[in-house]
């Protein structure tokens, strides 16, 4: 099987997995319109729906250990909380972004310069991983319609708000355990890769 065919198969499988997650999420959300919110409810998982809600009440991401934290772009703080290899040769990076700019932020500079990626709107589509030792750069994965396998910040991120994000890349070789995560004009965030469960 050629590398191109293998990548197309992987992308198709990833798109199917994301679609299945969306269907299950929508099915689980149907029902009781008079339900009152409780403190026991968990925030929606951006990994499943691929979008964070920029309007309404600020989200409070769950506390997790931090692999890297960088500040830049007019008061933005980017945290990386996880970088795990998945089955099938993928690397999923997750974290939070906090908007301390004093105004709404739409992530336009994070979507990347490639023409195909501009249809993702404000998103993590322009993110990359750099393996300085192996001298390689890994770009974000896309589905068959050119949409990034990443979080899209629909509606932007309000001032003072923190939202979860994820981005999926081809996994570097097994021997590579450290890479730099880069997005927009944020400084590179050195992260350590862990093996998936």
Secondary structure, 3 states (H helix, E strand, C coil): CCHHHHHHHHHHHHHHHHHHHHHHHHHHHCCCCCCCCCCCCCCCCHHHHCECCCCCCCCCCCCCCCCEEEEECCCEEEEEEEEEEECCCEEEEEEEEEECCCCCECCHHHCCCCHHHHHHCCECCCCEEEECCCCEEEEECECCCCCECECECCCCECCCCEEEEEEEEECCCCCCCEEEEECCCCCCEEEECEECC
